[in-house]
Amino acid sequence: MTTVPGTQNDVPTPPDNATDLRKAAASGEAPEQGSRTGVVLMILVLGALTYSLLQSMLAPALPVITKEVGTTTDTASWLLTAYLLVASVTTPVVSRLGDIHGKKKLFVVAIASLGLGSLICGLADSISLLIVGRAIQGIGAAVFPLSFGIVRDEFPPQRRAAAIGLTSAVMGIGGGIGSVLAGPIVDHLSYHWLFWIPMVVCVFTVVAAWMFIPESPNRVASARINWLGAALLGGGLACLLLAVSKGRTWGWGSGTTLGLFAGAVVLLALWVFAELKSSSPLVDMKVMRLRGVWTTNVAGLLIGYSMMAMMFLIPQLFQLPKTSGFGFGTSVTLSGMYMLPLAIAMLIAGPTAGALEARFGSKPSLIGGAALITGGSVLLIIVHGAIWEIGIGLFILGLGVGAAMAAMANVIVGAVSPDQTGIASGINTIARTVGMSFGSAISVVAITSHTASSGLPEENGFVLAFWIAAIAGLGAVLVGLLVPAARRASRQVQ
């Protein structure tokens, strides 16, 4: 037995898969562990990629969907809002259910929700049915914390960091790829295929997960769900994200928006109080107070902001007509292609950061990633007059986001005991989601507050939005300095 220092109570962990391999070798059995974990990792990455694509592909297609279903831009924006709202509300509950009933079962449920929502959206020809399908898809956000828990349960210590790094980086990678794919799919097929293609992948992933992912050895069978805490957390997050998502439309100073912000503060405060008093809390506040957890959550909020701000701003900059004086006048499809440096850099940085973590720890990757995000944002403030200049900035940003995403997941997994992995990772996913919501909303405010007489955005608005993203990245660097350089459990296995 080994112990995991730096967790809440130095929790004993069972012998790892490396030990099992040594026993198998001694008994003459074929060591199949490496090939099995490779299959498991492929399934986890596929599930995470599907969720990320569904999160990002819709935004570039919103104008087309708005026209084809005969609705307004404000109503169509609920396709994004409903997805984020349900994701934020259900992620902690589904993650905790995974800790209790088994991560494999709930992983299948999460992917099946993505598939069911995609089926509904693929068949839908009205905005109301599309919103229902998108809301069901939001349940799939729990795929990330559940995947991290499965990796911790099933992978040998020397492979965990790289596996978690790759799976975590897929959130950004999928976002970049989704921006590229949306245009060609809508132009050459129809918006329905934005859902049919992921649905087929979901069916394959559900079958593969059920067949090849082992059931969780670490469970909290005696635990219960604190439904009061879940309701308060869900209500607070719903108020917060609704105010952020719709504040521009309703007016930031309107009674509705201010009331939602106030309601979020009250409900989240009540949630903390209820969790502290509960004998079976949804989120153990003692775990949330661990320095490795709260610092990573704050960093996740800030990095999520910077990532989504850039993924929103750069396509807008590409598609602005040349008459604006600084736009490039590209099509949706072409602007997506110009986002490729971001996706490629994330694909490089995620697994690389995970591999480096095993040797140097997560803290350097987190700080370095946040520093690259800051540097890329500052570069775009200084130069954004040519597509190749923006491409360099995007590549630097992608390296930063990929490294930081990989590091955050590893910090969380290394800071908590196995029975808390799901919920702790779920809260970090929520932090990133909230940050992403702020990133798109505040960037819209920045560019719409600086408009020319023609009605087009001015360059100053984009520069302001880039500055805010850079400040968020710098904030993540400073918070990263507070992350403890904890020794990983993998280094304790002899």
C-alpha positions in Angstrom: 0.0 0.0 0.0 1.1 3.5 -0.7 -0.1 6.9 0.6 -0.8 10.1 -1.3 0.7 13.0 0.6 -0.8 16.4 0.2 -4.4 15.1 0.2 -6.9 15.7 2.9 -5.8 12.8 5.1 -2.9 11.0 3.4 -5.4 8.6 2.0 -4.2 5.0 1.4 -4.4 3.8 -2.1 -4.4 0.3 -3.4 -1.4 -1.2 -5.3 -1.1 0.5 -8.6 -1.3 -1.1 -12.1 2.5 -1.1 -12.3 2.6 -3.5 -9.3 0.0 -5.6 -11.0 2.2 -5.7 -14.1 5.2 -6.9 -12.0 3.1 -9.6 -10.5 1.8 -10.7 -13.9 5.4 -10.9 -15.2 6.5 -12.9 -12.2 3.7 -15.4 -12.7 4.4 -15.7 -16.4 1.2 -13.9 -17.5 1.3 -11.6 -20.5 1.3 -8.0 -19.5 -1.7 -6.6 -21.3 -2.1 -3.6 -19.1 -0.4 -1.1 -21.4 -2.6 -2.0 -24.4 -5.7 -2.0 -22.3 -5.0 1.5 -20.9 -4.3 2.7 -24.4 -7.8 1.6 -25.5 -9.3 3.3 -22.4 -7.5 6.5 -23.1 -8.7 6.5 -26.7 -12.3 6.2 -25.5 -11.9 8.9 -22.9 -10.3 11.3 -25.4 -13.1 10.5 -28.0 -15.8 11.3 -25.4 -14.1 14.5 -24.4 -13.5 15.6 -28.0 -17.2 15.0 -28.8 -18.3 17.3 -26.0 -15.8 20.0 -26.9 -16.9 19.9 -30.6 -20.5 20.3 -29.6 -19.6 23.2 -27.4 -17.7 25.1 -30.1 -19.2 24.2 -33.5 -22.5 25.9 -32.9 -21.3 29.5 -32.4 -20.1 30.0 -36.0 -23.4 28.5 -37.4 -25.8 30.6 -35.3 -26.6 33.1 -38.0 -27.5 30.2 -40.4 -29.6 28.4 -37.8 -31.3 31.7 -36.9 -32.4 32.2 -40.5 -33.4 28.6 -41.2 -35.6 28.1 -38.2 -37.1 31.7 -38.4 -36.1 33.0 -35.0 -34.3 36.0 -33.6 -30.6 36.3 -32.7 -31.5 36.8 -29.1 -33.6 33.6 -29.0 -31.0 31.6 -30.9 -28.3 32.6 -28.3 -30.2 30.3 -25.9 -28.6 27.4 -27.8 -25.4 28.4 -26.2 -26.8 29.6 -22.9 -28.8 26.4 -22.2 -25.8 24.2 -22.9 -23.6 26.1 -20.4 -26.3 26.4 -17.8 -27.1 22.7 -17.7 -23.4 21.8 -17.8 -22.7 24.0 -14.8 -25.7 22.7 -12.8 -25.4 19.0 -13.5 -21.6 18.5 -13.5 -21.1 18.4 -9.7 -24.0 16.0 -9.3 -23.0 13.6 -12.0 -19.4 13.7 -10.9 -20.4 12.9 -7.3 -22.7 10.1 -8.5 -19.7 8.7 -10.4 -17.7 8.7 -7.1 -20.6 6.7 -5.5 -21.9 4.4 -8.1 -18.9 4.0 -10.4 -17.3 6.3 -12.9 -17.7 4.0 -15.9 -21.5 3.9 -15.5 -21.8 7.7 -15.3 -19.3 8.2 -18.1 -21.7 6.1 -20.3 -24.6 8.3 -19.0 -22.8 11.5 -19.9 -21.9 10.3 -23.5 -25.4 8.9 -23.9 -26.8 12.4 -23.0 -24.6 14.0 -25.7 -26.0 11.4 -28.2 -29.6 11.9 -27.2 -29.3 15.6 -27.3 -27.7 15.4 -30.7 -30.5 13.1 -32.0 -33.1 15.6 -30.9 -31.2 18.6 -32.4 -30.6 16.6 -35.6 -34.3 16.0 -36.1 -35.4 19.5 -34.9 -36.8 22.1 -37.2 -37.8 24.6 -34.5 -35.8 26.7 -32.1 -37.6 25.3 -29.0 -36.7 21.7 -29.8 -33.2 22.7 -30.6 -32.9 24.3 -27.2 -34.2 21.2 -25.5 -31.7 19.1 -27.3 -28.8 21.4 -26.4 -29.9 21.4 -22.7 -29.7 17.6 -22.7 -26.3 17.7 -24.2 -25.1 19.9 -21.3 -25.2 16.9 -19.0 -22.2 15.6 -21.0 -19.9 18.2 -19.4 -19.3 15.6 -16.6 -17.2 13.6 -19.1 -14.1 15.5 -18.1 -14.1 14.9 -14.3 -15.3 11.4 -14.8 -12.4 10.8 -17.3 -9.8 12.1 -14.8 -11.2 9.8 -12.2 -11.0 6.8 -14.5 -7.4 7.6 -15.4 -6.5 7.8 -11.7 -8.2 4.5 -11.0 -6.9 2.6 -14.0 -3.5 4.0 -15.2 -0.1 3.2 -13.7 1.4 6.3 -12.0 4.0 6.9 -14.7 1.3 7.3 -17.3 -1.4 9.3 -15.4 0.0 12.8 -15.9 0.3 12.4 -19.7 -3.2 10.8 -20.0 -4.8 13.5 -17.8 -2.9 16.2 -19.7 -4.1 15.0 -23.1 -7.7 14.5 -21.9 -7.8 17.9 -20.3 -6.3 19.6 -23.3 -9.0 18.2 -25.5 -11.4 20.8 -24.1 -9.3 23.5 -25.9 -8.3 21.3 -28.9 -12.0 20.5 -29.6 -12.8 24.1 -29.4 -10.2 25.0 -32.1 -11.2 22.1 -34.3 -14.9 22.9 -34.0 -14.4 26.4 -35.2 -12.6 25.0 -38.3 -15.2 22.3 -39.1 -18.4 24.3 -38.5 -18.2 26.4 -41.7 -17.6 23.5 -44.3 -20.3 21.4 -42.6 -22.9 24.2 -42.8 -21.9 25.3 -46.3 -21.8 21.9 -47.9 -24.4 20.0 -45.9 -26.8 21.6 -43.4 -26.8 22.7 -39.7 -28.4 19.3 -38.9 -25.1 17.6 -39.6 -23.5 19.5 -36.8 -25.4 17.1 -34.6 -25.7 13.9 -36.8 -21.9 13.5 -37.0 -21.3 13.8 -33.2 -24.3 11.5 -32.6 -22.7 8.6 -34.5 -19.5 9.1 -32.6 -21.4 9.1 -29.3 -23.0 5.7 -30.2 -19.6 4.2 -30.9 -18.1 5.7 -27.7 -20.9 4.4 -25.5 -20.5 0.9 -26.8 -16.7 1.0 -26.5 -16.9 2.4 -23.0 -19.2 -0.3 -21.8 -17.1 -3.0 -23.3 -13.5 -1.8 -22.5 -13.5 0.6 -19.5 -13.2 -1.4 -16.2 -15.6 -0.6 -13.4 -14.3 1.8 -10.7 -12.4 0.2 -7.8 -12.6 3.4 -5.7 -16.2 4.2 -4.6 -17.9 5.9 -1.7 -20.7 3.4 -1.5 -22.1 4.7 1.8 -22.3 8.3 0.7 -25.5 10.1 -0.3 -26.2 13.1 -2.5 -26.9 16.3 -0.7 -29.8 17.4 -2.9 -30.3 20.7 -1.0 -26.7 21.6 -1.7 -27.1 20.5 -5.4 -30.2 22.7 -5.7 -28.5 25.8 -4.1 -25.3 25.3 -6.2 -27.4 24.8 -9.4 -29.6 27.8 -8.7 -26.6 30.1 -7.9 -24.7 29.1 -11.0 -27.8 29.4 -13.1 -28.4 33.0 -11.9 -24.7 33.9 -12.5 -24.4 32.4 -16.0 -27.8 33.7 -17.0 -26.9 37.2 -15.9 -23.5 37.0 -17.7 -25.0 35.5 -20.9 -28.0 37.8 -21.2 -26.7 41.0 -19.5 -25.8 42.6 -22.8 -29.3 42.0 -24.2 -31.2 42.9 -21.0 -28.9 45.8 -20.0 -26.2 45.4 -17.4 -27.9 47.9 -15.1 -31.4 46.5 -15.5 -33.3 45.2 -12.5 -33.4 41.7 -14.0 -29.6 41.5 -14.5 -28.8 43.0 -11.1 -31.4 40.8 -9.4 -29.8 37.7 -11.0 -26.3 38.7 -9.8 -27.7 39.3 -6.3 -29.5 36.0 -6.4 -26.3 34.2 -7.4 -24.4 35.7 -4.4 -27.1 34.8 -1.9 -27.7 31.2 -3.3 -23.9 30.4 -3.5 -23.4 31.7 0.1 -26.3 29.5 1.3 -24.8 26.6 -0.6 -21.5 27.0 1.3 -23.4 27.2 4.6 -25.5 24.1 3.7 -22.4 22.1 2.7 -20.6 22.9 5.9 -23.6 21.7 8.0 -24.3 18.6 5.9 -23.1 15.2 7.1 -22.9 14.1 3.5 -21.9 17.2 1.5 -22.0 17.3 -2.3 -18.7 19.2 -2.1 -16.4 18.7 0.9 -15.4 22.3 1.8 -12.3 21.0 3.6 -11.2 19.7 0.2 -12.1 23.0 -1.5 -9.9 24.8 1.1 -6.8 22.9 0.1 -4.4 25.3 -1.5 -3.8 23.0 -4.5 -7.6 23.0 -5.1 -8.8 26.6 -4.6 -5.8 28.1 -6.4 -6.3 25.8 -9.4 -10.0 26.7 -9.5 -9.2 30.4 -9.6 -6.6 29.8 -12.3 -9.2 27.8 -14.2 -11.6 30.6 -14.1 -9.1 33.1 -15.5 -7.7 30.8 -18.1 -11.2 29.8 -19.3 -11.8 33.5 -19.7 -8.8 34.2 -21.8 -9.3 31.1 -24.0 -13.0 31.8 -24.8 -12.3 35.5 -25.3 -9.7 34.8 -28.0 -11.9 32.0 -29.6 -14.7 34.6 -29.8 -12.7 37.7 -30.8 -10.3 36.3 -33.5 -13.0 34.9 -35.9 -14.9 38.2 -35.5 -11.8 40.0 -36.5 -11.2 37.8 -39.5 -14.9 38.2 -40.7 -15.1 42.0 -40.2 -15.4 43.7 -43.7 -12.3 45.4 -45.0 -14.2 48.7 -44.9 -13.7 48.7 -41.1 -10.1 49.5 -41.7 -8.7 46.5 -39.8 -10.9 43.5 -40.6 -10.1 40.9 -43.3 -13.5 40.2 -44.8 -13.2 36.4 -44.8 -16.0 33.9 -44.8 -17.0 31.7 -41.9 -15.2 28.7 -43.4 -12.0 30.6 -44.1 -11.9 32.3 -40.7 -12.2 28.8 -39.2 -9.2 27.6 -41.2 -7.2 30.6 -39.9 -7.8 29.3 -36.4 -5.9 26.1 -37.1 -2.6 27.4 -35.4 -4.5 27.5 -32.1 -5.8 23.9 -32.4 -2.4 22.6 -33.6 -0.6 24.2 -30.7 -3.0 22.8 -28.1 -2.6 19.4 -29.6 1.1 19.7 -29.2 1.1 21.2 -25.7 -1.4 19.0 -24.0 0.3 15.7 -24.0 3.8 17.3 -23.9 2.9 19.2 -20.7 1.5 16.0 -19.2 4.7 14.1 -19.9 6.8 16.9 -18.5 4.6 17.0 -15.4 5.8 13.5 -14.4 9.3 14.9 -14.1 9.0 18.5 -13.1 5.5 18.7 -11.5 2.4 20.5 -12.6 3.2 23.9 -11.2 5.8 24.9 -13.8 3.4 23.9 -16.6 0.6 25.9 -15.1 2.7 29.0 -14.6 4.4 28.6 -18.0 1.1 28.1 -19.8 -0.5 31.2 -18.2 2.6 33.2 -19.1 2.3 32.1 -22.8 -1.4 33.1 -22.7 -0.4 36.5 -21.4 2.3 36.8 -24.0 0.1 35.8 -26.9 -2.6 38.3 -25.9 0.0 41.1 -25.6 1.4 40.2 -29.0 -2.1 40.5 -30.5 -2.5 43.9 -28.9 0.7 45.1 -30.6 0.3 43.4 -34.0 -2.9 42.2 -35.6 -2.7 43.8 -39.1 -1.8 40.6 -41.0 -3.1 37.1 -40.9 0.3 35.6 -40.3 0.9 37.9 -37.3 -2.4 36.7 -35.8 -1.4 33.1 -36.6 1.8 33.5 -34.5 -0.3 35.0 -31.6 -2.8 32.1 -31.9 0.0 29.5 -31.8 1.5 31.0 -28.7 -2.0 31.2 -27.1 -2.6 27.5 -28.0 0.6 26.4 -26.4 -0.3 28.2 -23.2 -3.9 27.0 -23.1 -2.9 23.4 -23.8 -0.1 23.4 -21.1 -2.3 25.2 -18.5 -5.3 22.9 -19.1 -3.2 19.8 -18.7 -1.5 21.1 -15.5 -4.8 22.1 -13.8 -6.3 18.7 -14.1 -3.1 17.1 -12.8 -2.9 19.5 -9.8 -6.5 18.7 -8.8 -6.1 14.9 -9.2 -2.9 15.0 -7.1 -4.3 17.2 -4.4 -7.3 15.1 -3.4 -8.0 11.5 -2.3 -9.4 9.1 -4.9 -12.9 9.2 -3.6 -13.0 13.0 -4.1 -11.4 13.1 -7.6 -14.7 13.3 -9.5 -16.3 16.1 -7.6 -13.1 18.1 -7.2 -12.4 17.9 -11.0 -16.1 18.7 -11.6 -15.8 22.0 -9.6 -12.7 22.9 -11.7 -14.7 22.2 -14.8 -17.4 24.5 -13.6 -14.8 27.2 -12.8 -13.5 27.0 -16.4 -17.1 27.1 -17.8 -18.0 30.2 -15.8 -14.7 31.8 -16.9 -15.6 31.0 -20.6 -19.0 32.5 -20.1 -17.5 35.7 -18.8 -14.9 35.6 -21.6 -17.5 35.7 -24.4 -19.9 38.1 -22.6 -17.3 40.7 -21.6 -15.6 40.6 -25.0 -18.9 41.4 -26.6 -19.3 44.4 -24.3 -15.7 45.6 -25.1 -16.2 45.6 -28.9 -19.8 46.9 -28.9 -18.9 49.8 -26.6 -16.6 51.1 -29.4 -18.5 51.3 -32.6 -18.1 53.6 -35.6 -20.8 55.7 -37.2 -21.2 52.9 -39.8 -22.2 50.5 -37.0 -19.1 48.4 -37.3 -16.8 47.8 -34.3 -13.7 50.0 -34.0 -10.2 48.7 -33.5 -10.0 50.1 -30.0 -12.8 47.7 -28.9 -10.8 44.7 -29.9 -7.6 46.1 -28.4 -9.5 46.6 -25.1 -10.8 43.0 -25.2 -7.2 41.7 -25.9 -6.0 43.7 -22.9 -8.6 42.2 -20.6 -7.6 38.7 -21.8 -4.0 39.5 -21.1 -4.8 40.7 -17.6 -6.7 37.5 -16.9 -3.7 35.5 -18.1 -1.4 37.5 -15.8 -3.8 36.9 -13.0 -3.5 33.2 -13.7 0.3 33.5 -13.5 0.1 35.1 -10.1 -2.3 32.6 -8.8 -0.2 29.8 -10.2 2.7 31.0 -8.0 0.6 30.1 -5.0 -0.1 26.5 -6.2 1.9 24.1 -3.9 4.6 22.2 -5.5 3.2 18.9 -4.1 5.0 15.6 -4.6 3.0 13.3 -6.8 1.8 10.0 -5.7 3.6 8.5 -8.7 6.9 9.4 -7.1 6.1 7.5 -4.0 5.7 4.2 -5.7 8.7 2.0 -5.3 
